[in-house]
Amino acid sequence: MAKEQVFQRFDLHQRIQHIMMFTSFIVLTITGLPIKFEQSGISQRVVSLFGGFDTMFAVHLAAAAVMLLASAYHLIYLVIDPLVNKKLSLAILPNGKDFVDVVQDIQYLLGLRKDPPKFDRYSYKEKFDYWAVFWGMAIMGGSGLMMWFPQFFTQYMPRWIIDSSRYAHTDEAILAISAIFIWHFFNSHFSPRFFPMNHVWYKGTITREEMKEDHPLELERHDRKNETYVEDTNKGE
């Protein structure tokens, strides 16, 4: 029986960054919502599970530190990886095709189009996920640090900005929680194709069938490159 062909999707560094990000995000959600909705009965029960507010808040800050470390790790990775591998990929950047794909995908879902759009290395859904987190970290991380170290930040900015950071932090948190637990979880894990979970987050690889289904343009490019390599090898012989 032929061995199933697999393709590298995420390297070890990317998988570690993702694990750090989603574990800290889940802990921040569990410990952060009771702070925003402190009058809720559910919030009070969550606080009691941690043995009191102070303990829960300490866990919240620890998770925040992990998330900030994951973000710093990712930014450093974005600089070092192209230098080490001598290859710069801009595939995650939005382009005109993404907007066309959105329209075609909606048409497909409404039954107005026979076939879904063909995606390359990253679909518009994956790009949305990535840049939403990128944007969210700037807001969440920045506002969180202002609340964590107000004495430092008041030296460089007016007090009203520090006071506003709480609203920016909590409102962005609700937006992020909604996006992750509805949009991302369904597209990546709970859709019929992946339920109950997509294994790429820890394996780092996807099968040829998955590649053909989700990233056909990337697969076509890979096959063309492979054919060219075989032809060149044969000519050399």
Wavefront OBJ file of the C-alpha trace (Angstrom):
o trace
v 0.000 0.000 0.000
v 1.436 3.362 -1.076
v 2.270 5.789 1.682
v -0.033 8.807 1.803
v 1.662 11.950 0.543
v 1.758 14.802 3.034
v 2.782 18.447 2.759
v 4.406 20.646 5.396
v 1.942 23.307 6.438
v 3.400 24.648 9.681
v 6.951 24.238 10.927
v 7.794 23.591 14.585
v 8.139 27.291 15.433
v 4.753 28.124 13.950
v 3.117 25.286 15.865
v 4.659 26.427 19.149
v 3.540 30.005 18.507
v 0.021 28.826 17.739
v -0.158 26.639 20.870
v 1.091 29.513 23.038
v -1.446 31.843 21.452
v -4.548 29.678 21.688
v -3.865 28.323 25.191
v -3.286 31.821 26.560
v -6.344 33.083 24.664
v -8.617 30.444 26.209
v -7.307 31.183 29.714
v -7.700 34.925 29.128
v -11.278 34.369 27.980
v -12.150 32.308 31.062
v -10.537 34.788 33.466
v -11.365 37.984 31.572
v -15.120 37.712 31.025
v -15.851 37.573 34.779
v -13.982 40.872 35.142
v -16.075 42.575 32.464
v -19.355 41.062 33.653
v -18.614 41.033 37.370
v -22.281 41.257 38.405
v -23.225 38.060 36.594
v -23.916 34.977 38.684
v -21.823 32.871 36.308
v -18.918 35.273 36.718
v -19.092 34.989 40.486
v -19.033 31.187 40.242
v -15.974 31.333 37.965
v -14.203 33.596 40.462
v -14.992 31.134 43.254
v -13.507 28.281 41.207
v -10.182 30.139 41.287
v -10.462 30.665 45.021
v -11.083 34.392 44.770
v -10.619 37.386 42.481
v -6.950 37.966 43.284
v -5.952 34.450 42.209
v -8.047 34.636 39.055
v -6.543 38.005 38.162
v -3.015 36.665 38.718
v -3.800 33.802 36.300
v -5.160 36.391 33.830
v -1.912 38.367 33.969
v 0.186 35.215 33.594
v -1.788 34.232 30.477
v -1.394 37.773 29.148
v 2.383 37.465 29.552
v 2.354 34.195 27.581
v 0.328 35.823 24.805
v 2.724 38.771 24.629
v 5.663 36.351 24.492
v 3.956 34.442 21.658
v 3.501 37.707 19.754
v 7.135 38.703 20.275
v 8.227 35.188 19.245
v 6.203 35.496 16.046
v 7.580 38.929 15.149
v 11.148 37.718 15.675
v 10.360 34.617 13.606
v 9.095 36.801 10.743
v 12.499 38.493 10.617
v 14.823 35.540 11.233
v 13.116 32.805 9.191
v 13.567 34.524 5.768
v 17.209 35.243 6.615
v 17.926 31.621 7.569
v 15.992 29.973 4.729
v 16.896 32.642 2.133
v 13.241 32.791 1.138
v 10.662 35.504 1.785
v 7.005 34.561 1.436
v 4.347 37.258 1.011
v 1.523 34.749 0.610
v -0.267 35.922 3.766
v -0.687 39.469 2.416
v -4.187 40.319 1.105
v -4.499 40.788 -2.647
v -7.134 41.395 -5.302
v -7.873 37.697 -5.706
v -9.088 37.528 -2.107
v -11.924 39.940 -2.862
v -12.875 37.927 -5.942
v -12.766 34.748 -3.832
v -15.135 36.247 -1.258
v -17.714 37.038 -3.952
v -17.323 33.644 -5.617
v -17.538 31.819 -2.285
v -20.774 33.593 -1.390
v -22.163 32.732 -4.819
v -21.165 29.091 -4.293
v -22.764 28.927 -0.841
v -25.979 30.437 -2.214
v -26.075 27.901 -5.033
v -25.384 30.545 -7.683
v -22.081 28.994 -8.692
v -21.261 25.358 -9.396
v -17.721 25.235 -8.000
v -16.090 27.005 -5.039
v -13.162 29.366 -5.678
v -9.687 27.847 -5.839
v -7.430 28.956 -3.019
v -3.664 29.262 -2.973
v -1.339 28.971 0.034
v -3.831 30.881 2.215
v -7.534 31.427 1.619
v -9.213 34.739 2.405
v -10.598 33.099 5.577
v -7.129 32.231 6.820
v -5.819 35.691 5.980
v -8.726 37.228 7.894
v -7.890 35.044 10.898
v -4.232 36.011 10.801
v -4.645 39.759 10.372
v -7.506 39.923 12.879
v -5.147 38.461 15.488
v -2.342 40.786 14.357
v -4.618 43.833 14.708
v -6.175 42.509 17.895
v -2.814 42.030 19.576
v -1.927 45.674 18.966
v -5.156 46.764 20.676
v -5.334 44.088 23.371
v -1.636 44.078 24.143
v -1.261 47.845 24.119
v -4.336 48.576 26.225
v -3.541 45.691 28.580
v -0.043 46.990 29.236
v -1.443 50.467 29.926
v -3.733 49.042 32.600
v -0.991 46.782 33.973
v 1.630 49.560 34.272
v -0.314 52.864 34.489
v 2.457 54.645 36.422
v 4.845 54.129 33.511
v 2.473 55.127 30.714
v 1.127 58.249 32.454
v 4.622 59.701 32.131
v 4.229 59.783 28.346
v 0.494 60.191 27.652
v -2.511 61.919 29.190
v -4.606 60.154 31.842
v -7.715 59.987 29.653
v -5.915 57.618 27.263
v -5.062 55.282 30.148
v -8.672 55.420 31.333
v -9.931 54.704 27.808
v -7.705 51.650 27.533
v -10.129 49.622 29.692
v -12.958 50.136 27.200
v -10.688 49.414 24.236
v -9.428 46.273 25.984
v -12.788 44.801 26.939
v -14.587 45.700 23.707
v -11.785 44.262 21.577
v -11.874 41.167 23.801
v -15.561 40.580 23.052
v -14.879 41.039 19.327
v -11.926 38.626 19.453
v -13.836 36.000 21.448
v -16.732 36.153 18.977
v -14.420 35.891 15.972
v -12.367 33.005 17.363
v -15.131 30.878 18.858
v -17.554 31.368 15.950
v -15.616 32.126 12.755
v -12.252 30.461 13.356
v -13.453 27.404 15.264
v -16.063 26.567 12.636
v -13.830 27.108 9.617
v -10.843 25.295 11.132
v -12.352 22.625 13.375
v -16.128 22.292 13.508
v -17.033 22.239 9.826
v -18.152 18.778 8.580
v -14.787 18.275 6.850
v -12.726 18.626 10.035
v -15.037 17.871 12.965
v -14.177 17.418 15.748
v -10.744 18.891 15.070
v -8.252 19.776 12.372
v -4.991 18.014 13.286
v -2.662 20.370 11.421
v -2.145 22.517 14.541
v 0.004 19.820 16.149
v 1.033 17.630 13.198
v 2.061 20.522 10.992
v 1.178 18.567 7.840
v -1.816 18.032 5.579
v -2.556 15.219 3.150
v -2.646 15.502 -0.610
v -6.430 15.187 -0.537
v -6.675 18.043 1.958
v -4.281 20.095 -0.145
v -6.374 19.412 -3.252
v -9.548 20.442 -1.428
v -8.304 23.515 0.424
v -5.273 24.790 -1.540
v -5.552 23.506 -5.115
v -3.529 26.356 -6.645
v -0.630 25.675 -4.295
v -0.827 21.965 -5.137
v -0.816 22.694 -8.872
v 2.260 24.885 -8.447
v 3.969 22.176 -6.402
v 3.215 19.515 -9.041
v 4.478 21.731 -11.858
v 7.691 22.353 -9.944
v 8.060 18.624 -9.357
v 7.533 17.845 -13.050
v 10.132 20.442 -14.031
v 12.618 18.947 -11.570
v 12.048 15.434 -12.957
v 12.489 16.675 -16.534
v 15.725 18.483 -15.633
v 17.011 15.387 -13.836
v 16.239 13.187 -16.823
v 18.000 15.591 -19.178
v 21.060 15.485 -16.953
v 21.188 11.734 -17.318
l 1 2 3 4 5 6 7 8 9 10 11 12 13 14 15 16 17 18 19 20 21 22 23 24 25 26 27 28 29 30 31 32 33 34 35 36 37 38 39 40 41 42 43 44 45 46 47 48 49 50 51 52 53 54 55 56 57 58 59 60 61 62 63 64 65 66 67 68 69 70 71 72 73 74 75 76 77 78 79 80 81 82 83 84 85 86 87 88 89 90 91 92 93 94 95 96 97 98 99 100 101 102 103 104 105 106 107 108 109 110 111 112 113 114 115 116 117 118 119 120 121 122 123 124 125 126 127 128 129 130 131 132 133 134 135 136 137 138 139 140 141 142 143 144 145 146 147 148 149 150 151 152 153 154 155 156 157 158 159 160 161 162 163 164 165 166 167 168 169 170 171 172 173 174 175 176 177 178 179 180 181 182 183 184 185 186 187 188 189 190 191 192 193 194 195 196 197 198 199 200 201 202 203 204 205 206 207 208 209 210 211 212 213 214 215 216 217 218 219 220 221 222 223 224 225 226 227 228 229 230 231 232 233 234 235 236 237
